[in-house]
Amino acid sequence: MPGPATTALVILAAVIALFLWGRLRHDVVALIGLIATGLSGLVPSEQLFAGFGHPAVLTVAAALILSAGFERAGVIAVAAEWVERFTATPFLHGLALTGIVTVASAFMNNVGALALMMPVAIGTARRAGRAPGLLLMPMAFGALLGGMTTLMGTPPNLIVSAFRETAVGSPFGVFDFSRVGVPVAVAGLAFLLLLGPRLLPARAREGGRAPASFDVGTYTVELIVPEGSRADGAILRDLVGESGLVVTEVLREGRVLPAFNFRRLKAGDILLIRGVVEEIEEAAGRLGLEVARGDRAVDPASFDQAGYEAAEVLVARGSPLIGRPVREFGLIAQDRALVVGLAREDVDVTDRLGEMRFRPGDILLVHAESEALPELMRRFELLPLASRDLNLGRPRRVLPALAIFGAAVAATVAGLVPITLAFFAAVVGFLLARVLRVENLYDAVDWSVIVLLGAMFPLGHALESSGASRMAAEALLGLGNLPVWAVLGAVLVVTMLVSDVINNAATALLMAPIALSVARATGASPDMFLMAVAIGASCAFLTPIGHQANTLVMGPGGYRFGDYWRLGLPLEVVIVLVAVPLLMALWG
């Protein structure tokens, strides 16, 4: 009968294999690992679910809520307004955008920071006559670099801090990660801005002006002319005027009619329109047009009611929607959401919206019930692109948000309260200051991440307690044959490679106990090796699937799968060369 260490290694290998297989969601794989850990007896049954109450898991949940608060408060929007002043040269343009995303990612969800700045990047690129692909991949990588600089910047840092508390009795502080993380982020940012453009594919960096058919907010939309509308009996040219909208086709009684300027419309006509979403909304309201769902009309005024909202989302590569026609979305969403518009780089302007088939990278304008939207986004693997207040704008609450969060961080740094308590106190402060609404409090929590963390913690501790992490360390790194700096570099590189194919939080949970075993075997500081894991887990630069930030920019940037390693591999080399000496000097 195999011993505990061998059993733990078998479970670890099975979990990694399931992660690499990619057919199951990461949280489902984590639950399988949890069940296997419990049935094998590696963790007592009364402790098996303790991970769901672990401070690191709770802190991640609080951090996600606070990130949503920053988004709603308009913190990033204020910074985005300054970008227009720094678009004179490609270097300044990239510095402004990537710099904002990098700094913001140190204090909020990195995918959220990137998503909020993507519309700004695409819009300013068009106005400056540059390709969005020149900017978007560096921004995505900057988001990952920024996350490694603070305790709350990314879940792996919180996980590593939790393992440090178990190993030496106290967790890392909020800015302990900054000692190495900031120099690494600065070096990475310099590389991305100075050499990165030369390593991007020609189609991304030399594409010139972003095509007019692909701008965030430029959608294909279908509107119906109802009886009694101002458009009923009107001439098409008079309706469109100088609004900037383009009517590409008129559908009447099953026939497709050219959108001639002097075409006289009548009730029941369906107009296939392309334009900026705000202008479409204005025209629909002014003319009394209604949104088409199939051949039925939906009054757009109904979406302004309480309990409904508009959202722009991106179709991820693993979405179950891919290949299905748009008209089926309402049916599978149980009539709780409607795709109103679709933006795609190479869209055929004559295609009916309902007949288009979803593709990875499509940007959708969705109207949905507010309470249903988070669940639908998780179910269909839709990534939030931006919150642009598409209905009625909310007042900005930048100063209250910054003040509350600053007070929470200051209390933690001063040692007055642990970070978990400080973050939840900040959540309550956001509610009292109306930065967040109670009914939307948990919308920002990615419960799949919470389940992943809670389920993986027992396996991580089983690896440590059973001796499996020591066995894995010896097998993977050949202890005794390498100097400490080489072993440290190997831990960093292995963590980077694992993070490129599985979730970064899972990477930290698997590599942290191994790193502690390596530290004990070499007699080196455990802090040095734990920090290497924290940095490596944030370096998912080689593939578009390593991190959601990479997936988010793939479609809008016009990238292909193989484009990422061209920029990501030399970036990882730079990070290793900068990080290893700093880790040894500051944490050795």
C-alpha positions as CSV (number, residue, x, y, z in Angstrom):
1,M,0.0,0.0,0.0
2,P,1.5,3.4,-1.0
3,G,2.6,5.7,1.8
4,P,1.0,9.2,2.4
5,A,3.7,11.0,0.4
6,T,3.2,8.8,-2.7
7,T,-0.6,9.1,-2.4
8,A,-0.3,12.9,-2.3
9,L,2.0,12.9,-5.3
10,V,-0.5,10.7,-7.3
11,I,-3.3,13.0,-6.5
12,L,-1.1,16.0,-7.4
13,A,-0.3,14.4,-10.7
14,A,-3.9,13.6,-11.4
15,V,-5.0,17.2,-10.6
16,I,-2.3,18.7,-12.9
17,A,-3.3,16.3,-15.7
18,L,-6.9,17.3,-15.4
19,F,-5.9,21.0,-15.5
20,L,-3.8,20.4,-18.6
21,W,-6.7,18.4,-20.2
22,G,-8.7,21.5,-20.2
23,R,-12.1,19.9,-20.5
24,L,-13.1,20.6,-17.0
25,R,-13.4,23.9,-15.2
26,H,-10.6,24.6,-12.8
27,D,-12.9,24.8,-9.8
28,V,-14.3,21.4,-10.7
29,V,-10.8,19.9,-10.9
30,A,-10.1,21.4,-7.5
31,L,-13.2,19.8,-6.0
32,I,-12.1,16.4,-7.5
33,G,-8.7,16.9,-5.8
34,L,-10.5,17.8,-2.5
35,I,-12.6,14.6,-2.7
36,A,-9.5,12.5,-3.4
37,T,-7.6,14.1,-0.6
38,G,-10.5,13.4,1.8
39,L,-11.0,9.8,0.7
40,S,-7.3,9.0,0.9
41,G,-7.2,10.1,4.5
42,L,-4.4,12.6,3.9
43,V,-6.5,15.3,5.7
44,P,-8.9,14.6,8.6
45,S,-12.5,15.0,7.6
46,E,-13.1,17.8,10.1
47,Q,-10.4,19.8,8.5
48,L,-11.2,19.0,4.9
49,F,-13.3,22.1,4.2
50,A,-11.3,24.5,6.4
51,G,-9.9,26.0,3.3
52,F,-13.1,27.8,2.5
53,G,-12.8,29.7,5.8
54,H,-9.1,30.4,5.3
55,P,-8.2,34.1,5.7
56,A,-6.5,34.1,2.3
57,V,-9.6,32.9,0.6
58,L,-11.8,35.4,2.4
59,T,-9.3,38.2,1.6
60,V,-9.5,37.3,-2.1
61,A,-13.3,37.6,-1.9
62,A,-13.1,41.0,-0.2
63,A,-10.4,42.2,-2.7
64,L,-12.7,41.3,-5.6
65,I,-15.6,43.3,-4.0
66,L,-13.3,46.3,-3.4
67,S,-12.1,46.1,-7.0
68,A,-15.7,46.4,-8.2
69,G,-16.0,49.4,-5.9
70,F,-13.1,51.1,-7.5
71,E,-14.6,50.4,-10.9
72,R,-18.0,51.9,-10.0
73,A,-16.4,54.8,-8.2
74,G,-14.8,55.9,-11.4
75,V,-11.2,55.8,-10.2
76,I,-9.8,54.4,-13.4
77,A,-12.1,56.7,-15.5
78,V,-10.4,59.7,-13.9
79,A,-7.0,58.3,-14.9
80,A,-8.2,57.4,-18.4
81,E,-9.2,61.1,-19.1
82,W,-5.5,62.0,-18.9
83,V,-4.4,59.5,-21.6
84,E,-5.5,61.7,-24.5
85,R,-2.7,64.1,-23.5
86,F,0.0,61.5,-24.0
87,T,-0.6,60.1,-27.4
88,A,1.8,62.2,-29.4
89,T,4.3,59.3,-29.8
90,P,3.9,55.5,-29.6
91,F,6.2,55.4,-26.6
92,L,4.2,58.0,-24.6
93,H,1.0,56.4,-25.6
94,G,2.1,53.0,-24.4
95,L,3.6,54.4,-21.2
96,A,0.4,56.2,-20.2
97,L,-1.9,53.2,-20.9
98,T,0.4,50.4,-19.6
99,G,1.6,52.5,-16.7
100,I,-2.0,53.1,-15.5
101,V,-2.9,49.5,-15.8
102,T,0.2,48.4,-14.0
103,V,-0.3,50.7,-11.1
104,A,-4.0,50.0,-10.8
105,S,-3.4,46.3,-10.8
106,A,-1.4,46.6,-7.6
107,F,-4.5,47.6,-5.8
108,M,-7.4,46.0,-7.7
109,N,-8.3,43.0,-9.8
110,N,-5.9,43.0,-12.8
111,V,-8.5,41.8,-15.3
112,G,-10.8,44.6,-14.1
113,A,-8.1,47.2,-14.5
114,L,-7.3,46.0,-18.0
115,A,-10.9,45.8,-19.0
116,L,-11.6,49.3,-17.9
117,M,-8.7,50.7,-19.9
118,M,-9.3,48.7,-23.1
119,P,-12.0,51.0,-24.5
120,V,-9.6,53.9,-23.9
121,A,-6.7,52.2,-25.6
122,I,-8.8,51.2,-28.7
123,G,-10.4,54.7,-29.0
124,T,-7.1,56.6,-28.6
125,A,-5.3,54.3,-31.0
126,R,-7.9,55.0,-33.6
127,R,-7.7,58.7,-33.2
128,A,-3.9,58.6,-33.2
129,G,-3.8,56.4,-36.3
130,R,-2.2,53.4,-34.6
131,A,-3.1,49.7,-34.4
132,P,-4.7,48.6,-31.0
133,G,-2.5,45.5,-31.2
134,L,0.5,47.8,-30.6
135,L,-0.9,48.6,-27.1
136,L,-3.1,45.8,-25.9
137,M,-0.6,42.9,-25.3
138,P,1.8,45.2,-23.3
139,M,-1.2,46.4,-21.3
140,A,-2.2,42.8,-20.5
141,F,1.4,41.9,-19.4
142,G,1.6,45.1,-17.4
143,A,-1.5,44.1,-15.5
144,L,0.2,40.9,-14.5
145,L,3.4,42.8,-13.5
146,G,1.5,45.2,-11.4
147,G,-0.3,42.4,-9.5
148,M,3.0,41.1,-8.1
149,T,3.9,44.3,-6.3
150,T,1.5,44.2,-3.3
151,L,-0.2,41.6,-1.1
152,M,-3.6,42.3,-2.5
153,G,-2.4,42.6,-6.1
154,T,-3.2,39.0,-7.0
155,P,-4.4,35.8,-5.3
156,P,-1.0,34.0,-5.5
157,N,0.5,36.7,-3.2
158,L,-2.2,36.0,-0.6
159,I,-1.7,32.3,-0.9
160,V,2.1,32.6,-0.5
161,S,1.6,34.8,2.5
162,A,-0.7,32.2,4.1
163,F,2.0,29.5,3.6
164,R,4.6,31.8,5.2
165,E,2.4,32.2,8.2
166,T,2.2,28.4,8.6
167,A,5.9,28.0,8.1
168,V,7.4,30.9,10.2
169,G,4.5,32.1,12.2
170,S,3.6,35.4,10.5
171,P,2.3,36.4,7.1
172,F,3.9,38.8,4.6
173,G,3.0,42.4,5.0
174,V,1.1,44.5,2.4
175,F,4.2,46.0,0.8
176,D,6.7,43.2,1.5
177,F,6.1,42.1,-2.1
178,S,7.1,45.5,-3.4
179,R,10.8,45.1,-2.4
180,V,11.3,42.8,-5.4
181,G,8.0,43.2,-7.2
182,V,8.4,46.9,-8.0
183,P,11.9,46.6,-9.5
184,V,10.8,43.6,-11.5
185,A,7.6,45.4,-12.7
186,V,9.7,48.5,-13.6
187,A,12.2,46.4,-15.6
188,G,9.4,44.5,-17.3
189,L,7.6,47.7,-18.1
190,A,10.8,49.2,-19.6
191,F,11.2,46.1,-21.7
192,L,7.6,46.2,-23.0
193,L,7.9,49.8,-24.0
194,L,11.4,49.9,-25.4
195,L,11.8,46.5,-27.1
196,G,8.3,45.1,-27.0
197,P,7.0,46.8,-30.1
198,R,9.7,45.2,-32.2
199,L,8.7,41.7,-31.0
200,L,5.0,42.0,-31.7
201,P,3.9,40.5,-35.0
202,A,3.8,43.0,-38.0
203,R,0.1,42.7,-38.4
204,A,-0.3,44.0,-34.8
205,R,2.2,46.8,-34.7
206,E,2.0,48.0,-38.3
207,G,-1.8,47.7,-38.9
208,G,-2.1,51.5,-38.9
209,R,-5.4,53.0,-38.0
210,A,-7.7,50.6,-36.2
211,P,-10.5,49.6,-38.7
212,A,-13.6,51.6,-38.3
213,S,-15.6,48.4,-38.2
214,F,-14.0,47.5,-34.9
215,D,-14.2,49.9,-32.0
216,V,-15.6,49.3,-28.6
217,G,-19.1,50.7,-28.8
218,T,-19.4,50.3,-32.5
219,Y,-22.0,47.5,-32.9
220,T,-24.3,45.8,-35.4
221,V,-27.8,46.3,-34.0
222,E,-31.3,45.5,-35.3
223,L,-34.1,48.0,-34.7
224,I,-37.8,47.5,-35.6
225,V,-40.1,50.4,-36.8
226,P,-43.3,50.0,-34.7
227,E,-46.6,51.5,-35.6
228,G,-46.9,55.1,-34.5
229,S,-43.1,55.6,-34.6
230,R,-41.8,58.8,-36.2
231,A,-39.9,56.5,-38.6
232,D,-43.2,55.0,-39.9
233,G,-43.6,56.6,-43.4
234,A,-40.3,58.6,-43.1
235,I,-37.5,58.7,-45.7
236,L,-34.3,56.9,-44.5
237,R,-32.0,59.8,-45.3
238,D,-34.0,62.2,-43.2
239,L,-33.9,59.9,-40.2
240,V,-30.2,59.1,-40.2
241,G,-29.1,62.6,-41.1
242,E,-25.7,63.4,-39.7
243,S,-26.0,61.1,-36.7
244,G,-23.0,58.9,-37.8
245,L,-25.2,55.8,-37.9
246,V,-25.1,53.6,-41.0
247,V,-28.2,51.6,-42.1
248,T,-26.9,48.7,-44.1
249,E,-30.1,46.9,-44.9
250,V,-33.9,47.1,-44.5
251,L,-35.8,43.9,-44.0
252,R,-39.4,44.0,-45.0
253,E,-41.8,41.0,-44.9
254,G,-39.0,38.5,-45.3
255,R,-37.3,40.4,-48.1
256,V,-33.9,42.2,-47.9
257,L,-34.0,45.7,-49.4
258,P,-31.0,47.9,-50.1
259,A,-30.8,50.8,-47.7
260,F,-31.2,53.6,-50.3
261,N,-31.2,57.1,-49.0
262,F,-34.7,57.7,-50.3
263,R,-36.2,54.5,-49.1
264,R,-39.5,55.2,-47.4
265,L,-39.9,53.1,-44.3
266,K,-43.1,51.6,-42.9
267,A,-44.2,49.9,-39.7
268,G,-42.7,46.4,-39.3
269,D,-39.4,47.2,-41.1
270,I,-36.3,45.9,-39.4
271,L,-33.3,48.2,-39.8
272,L,-29.8,46.7,-39.7
273,I,-27.7,49.5,-38.2
274,R,-24.0,50.0,-37.4
275,G,-22.9,52.7,-35.1
276,V,-21.7,53.9,-31.7
277,V,-24.0,52.6,-29.0
278,E,-24.8,55.9,-27.5
279,E,-25.9,57.3,-30.9
280,I,-28.0,54.2,-31.5
281,E,-29.6,54.6,-28.1
282,E,-30.3,58.3,-28.8
283,A,-31.8,57.5,-32.3
284,A,-34.0,54.7,-30.9
285,G,-35.4,57.0,-28.2
286,R,-35.9,59.9,-30.6
287,L,-37.6,57.9,-33.3
288,G,-39.4,55.4,-31.2
289,L,-37.6,52.4,-32.6
290,E,-37.5,49.1,-30.7
291,V,-34.9,46.5,-30.3
292,A,-35.4,43.3,-32.4
293,R,-35.3,39.9,-30.9
294,G,-35.7,37.6,-33.9
295,D,-38.6,39.2,-35.6
296,R,-40.2,40.5,-32.4
297,A,-39.7,43.9,-30.8
298,V,-38.5,44.7,-27.3
299,D,-39.1,48.3,-26.1
300,P,-35.6,49.7,-25.1
301,A,-37.3,51.8,-22.4
302,S,-37.9,48.5,-20.5
303,F,-34.1,48.2,-20.0
304,D,-34.0,51.5,-18.1
305,Q,-36.2,50.0,-15.3
306,A,-34.7,49.2,-12.0
307,G,-33.2,45.7,-11.9
308,Y,-31.8,45.9,-15.5
309,E,-28.5,47.0,-16.8
310,A,-26.3,47.0,-19.9
311,A,-22.9,45.4,-20.1
312,E,-20.2,45.0,-22.7
313,V,-18.6,41.5,-22.5
314,L,-16.0,39.6,-24.5
315,V,-16.6,36.0,-25.6
316,A,-13.7,33.9,-24.1
317,R,-12.1,31.1,-26.1
318,G,-13.7,28.4,-24.0
319,S,-17.2,29.8,-24.1
320,P,-20.0,27.3,-24.8
321,L,-21.6,30.0,-27.0
322,I,-18.9,29.7,-29.7
323,G,-20.4,28.4,-33.0
324,R,-24.0,29.0,-31.9
325,P,-26.2,31.7,-33.6
326,V,-26.8,34.9,-31.7
327,R,-30.6,34.4,-31.9
328,E,-30.3,31.4,-29.5
329,F,-28.8,33.5,-26.7
330,G,-32.1,34.7,-25.3
331,L,-33.4,31.1,-25.3
332,I,-30.5,29.6,-23.4
333,A,-30.4,32.6,-21.1
334,Q,-34.1,31.9,-20.3
335,D,-35.2,35.3,-21.5
336,R,-33.3,37.0,-18.7
337,A,-30.8,38.6,-21.1
338,L,-30.6,39.8,-24.7
339,V,-27.7,40.4,-27.1
340,V,-28.5,43.8,-28.5
341,G,-25.3,44.4,-30.5
342,L,-22.2,42.6,-31.6
343,A,-18.7,44.1,-32.5
344,R,-16.3,42.1,-34.6
345,E,-13.3,43.2,-36.7
346,D,-14.3,41.4,-39.9
347,V,-18.1,41.5,-39.5
348,D,-20.1,41.4,-42.8
349,V,-22.3,44.5,-42.7
350,T,-25.0,42.6,-44.5
351,D,-25.3,39.8,-41.9
352,R,-28.3,39.7,-39.7
353,L,-27.4,39.9,-36.1
354,G,-29.4,36.9,-35.1
355,E,-27.8,34.7,-37.8
356,M,-24.2,35.6,-36.8
357,R,-22.4,32.9,-35.0
358,F,-20.4,33.6,-31.8
359,R,-16.6,33.6,-32.2
360,P,-13.9,34.0,-29.6
361,G,-13.1,37.6,-29.2
362,D,-16.6,38.9,-30.1
363,I,-17.6,41.9,-28.0
364,L,-21.3,41.8,-27.1
365,L,-23.6,44.5,-25.9
366,V,-25.9,42.7,-23.5
367,H,-29.1,43.9,-21.7
368,A,-29.9,41.7,-18.8
369,E,-31.5,41.5,-15.4
370,S,-28.9,42.8,-13.0
371,E,-29.2,39.8,-10.7
372,A,-28.8,37.3,-13.5
373,L,-25.9,38.9,-15.3
374,P,-23.0,37.6,-13.1
375,E,-24.3,34.0,-13.3
376,L,-24.8,34.3,-17.0
377,M,-21.2,35.6,-17.5
378,R,-19.8,32.7,-15.5
379,R,-22.0,30.1,-17.2
380,F,-21.1,31.3,-20.7
381,E,-17.5,32.4,-20.0
382,L,-18.0,36.0,-20.9
383,L,-15.3,38.4,-19.7
384,P,-16.3,41.9,-18.5
385,L,-15.0,44.5,-20.9
386,A,-15.8,47.7,-19.3
387,S,-18.4,49.5,-17.2
388,R,-19.2,52.6,-19.3
389,D,-22.5,53.5,-17.7
390,L,-24.4,52.7,-20.8
391,N,-27.8,53.7,-19.4
392,L,-27.8,56.5,-16.8
393,G,-24.4,57.7,-15.5
394,R,-23.7,57.3,-11.8
395,P,-22.0,60.0,-9.8
396,R,-18.3,59.4,-9.3
397,R,-17.2,58.7,-5.7
398,V,-13.5,58.7,-6.3
399,L,-12.4,60.4,-3.1
400,P,-14.5,58.3,-0.7
401,A,-13.3,55.1,-2.4
402,L,-9.6,56.1,-2.1
403,A,-10.0,57.4,1.4
404,I,-11.7,54.2,2.7
405,F,-9.3,51.9,0.9
406,G,-6.3,54.0,2.0
407,A,-7.4,53.8,5.6
408,A,-7.7,50.0,5.4
409,V,-4.2,49.6,3.9
410,A,-2.7,52.1,6.5
411,A,-4.3,50.1,9.4
412,T,-2.8,46.9,8.0
413,V,0.6,48.3,7.4
414,A,0.6,49.8,11.0
415,G,-0.2,46.4,12.3
416,L,-3.4,47.5,13.9
417,V,-5.6,44.9,12.2
418,P,-5.0,41.9,9.9
419,I,-5.6,42.4,6.3
420,T,-8.8,40.3,6.1
421,L,-10.5,42.3,8.8
422,A,-9.3,45.6,7.2
423,F,-10.6,44.6,3.8
424,F,-14.0,43.6,5.0
425,A,-14.2,46.8,7.0
426,A,-13.4,48.7,3.8
427,V,-16.3,46.8,2.1
428,V,-18.7,48.0,4.8
429,G,-17.2,51.5,4.3
430,F,-17.9,51.3,0.5
431,L,-21.5,50.3,1.3
432,L,-22.0,53.2,3.8
433,A,-20.5,55.7,1.4
434,R,-22.7,54.3,-1.4
435,V,-19.6,53.4,-3.5
436,L,-21.3,50.0,-3.8
437,R,-24.9,49.0,-3.6
438,V,-26.1,46.2,-1.3
439,E,-27.9,44.4,-4.1
440,N,-24.7,44.2,-6.2
441,L,-22.4,43.4,-3.3
442,Y,-21.5,39.9,-4.3
443,D,-21.7,40.3,-8.1
444,A,-18.0,40.9,-8.4
445,V,-17.0,37.8,-6.5
446,D,-15.8,35.1,-8.9
447,W,-17.1,32.2,-7.0
448,S,-15.2,29.7,-9.2
449,V,-12.0,31.3,-7.9
450,I,-13.2,31.0,-4.3
451,V,-14.1,27.3,-4.8
452,L,-10.8,26.7,-6.5
453,L,-8.8,28.2,-3.5
454,G,-10.9,26.6,-0.8
455,A,-10.7,23.2,-2.4
456,M,-7.0,23.3,-3.2
457,F,-5.8,24.4,0.2
458,P,-6.2,21.0,1.8
459,L,-4.1,19.4,-1.1
460,G,-1.4,22.0,-0.7
461,H,-1.1,21.3,3.1
462,A,-1.3,17.5,2.4
463,L,1.7,17.8,0.1
464,E,3.6,19.6,2.9
465,S,2.6,17.3,5.9
466,S,3.0,14.0,4.0
467,G,6.5,14.8,2.8
468,A,5.4,14.7,-0.8
469,S,6.6,18.3,-1.4
470,R,10.1,17.3,-0.3
471,M,10.0,14.3,-2.7
472,A,8.8,16.5,-5.6
473,A,11.4,19.1,-4.8
474,E,14.2,16.5,-4.9
475,A,12.9,14.9,-8.1
476,L,12.2,18.1,-10.0
477,L,15.3,20.2,-9.0
478,G,18.0,17.6,-8.3
479,L,18.9,19.0,-4.9
480,G,22.5,18.8,-3.9
481,N,23.8,19.3,-7.4
482,L,23.1,23.0,-7.9
483,P,24.1,26.2,-6.0
484,V,21.4,28.0,-4.2
485,W,21.0,30.7,-6.8
486,A,20.5,28.1,-9.5
487,V,17.9,26.2,-7.4
488,L,16.1,29.5,-6.8
489,G,16.1,30.2,-10.5
490,A,14.8,26.7,-11.2
491,V,11.9,27.2,-8.7
492,L,11.1,30.5,-10.4
493,V,11.2,29.1,-13.9
494,V,9.2,26.0,-13.1
495,T,6.5,28.2,-11.4
496,M,6.4,30.4,-14.5
497,L,5.9,27.3,-16.8
498,V,3.2,25.9,-14.6
499,S,1.4,29.2,-14.5
500,D,1.3,29.3,-18.3
501,V,-1.0,26.4,-18.4
502,I,-3.0,26.3,-15.2
503,N,-4.6,29.0,-13.0
504,N,-2.1,31.2,-11.2
505,A,-3.8,30.6,-7.8
506,A,-3.6,26.9,-8.3
507,T,0.0,27.3,-9.3
508,A,0.9,29.0,-6.1
509,L,-1.0,26.4,-4.0
510,L,0.9,23.6,-5.7
511,M,4.4,25.3,-5.7
512,A,4.5,26.9,-2.3
513,P,4.9,23.7,-0.3
514,I,7.5,22.5,-2.8
515,A,9.4,25.8,-2.4
516,L,9.3,25.5,1.4
517,S,10.8,22.0,1.1
518,V,13.5,23.2,-1.3
519,A,14.4,26.0,1.2
520,R,14.7,23.5,4.1
521,A,16.8,21.1,2.0
522,T,19.2,23.8,1.0
523,G,19.2,25.6,4.3
524,A,18.2,28.8,2.6
525,S,15.6,31.4,3.7
526,P,12.0,30.2,3.1
527,D,11.0,33.8,2.3
528,M,13.3,33.9,-0.7
529,F,11.7,30.8,-2.2
530,L,8.1,31.8,-1.4
531,M,8.7,35.1,-3.0
532,A,10.0,33.3,-6.1
533,V,6.8,31.4,-6.3
534,A,4.7,34.6,-5.9
535,I,6.6,36.2,-8.8
536,G,6.6,33.1,-11.0
537,A,2.8,32.6,-10.5
538,S,2.2,36.1,-11.9
539,C,4.3,35.4,-15.1
540,A,1.8,33.7,-17.4
541,F,3.1,35.4,-20.5
542,L,3.6,32.5,-23.0
543,T,0.0,31.7,-24.0
544,P,-3.4,33.4,-24.3
545,I,-4.9,30.8,-21.9
546,G,-2.4,31.3,-19.0
547,H,-4.4,34.3,-17.6
548,Q,-7.7,36.0,-18.4
549,A,-5.9,39.2,-19.1
550,N,-4.2,37.5,-22.1
551,T,-7.5,36.1,-23.3
552,L,-9.2,39.5,-23.0
553,V,-6.9,41.2,-25.5
554,M,-6.6,38.4,-28.1
555,G,-9.6,39.3,-30.2
556,P,-9.4,43.1,-30.1
557,G,-5.6,43.0,-30.6
558,G,-5.8,40.7,-33.6
559,Y,-3.3,38.3,-31.9
560,R,-2.8,34.6,-32.6
561,F,-1.9,31.8,-30.1
562,G,1.7,31.9,-31.1
563,D,2.1,35.6,-30.8
564,Y,2.3,35.6,-27.0
565,W,5.6,33.7,-26.6
566,R,7.4,36.0,-29.0
567,L,7.0,38.9,-26.5
568,G,6.4,36.8,-23.3
569,L,9.5,34.5,-23.5
570,P,12.1,37.3,-23.5
571,L,10.1,39.2,-20.9
572,E,10.3,36.1,-18.6
573,V,14.1,36.0,-19.2
574,V,14.4,39.6,-18.2
575,I,12.3,38.9,-15.0
576,V,14.5,35.9,-14.1
577,L,17.7,38.0,-14.5
578,V,16.3,40.8,-12.4
579,A,14.4,38.8,-9.8
580,V,17.0,36.1,-8.8
581,P,19.8,38.6,-7.6
582,L,17.2,40.8,-5.9
583,L,15.6,37.8,-4.1
584,M,19.0,36.7,-2.8
585,A,20.0,40.2,-1.8
586,L,16.8,41.2,-0.1
587,W,15.3,37.9,1.1
588,G,18.3,35.5,1.3
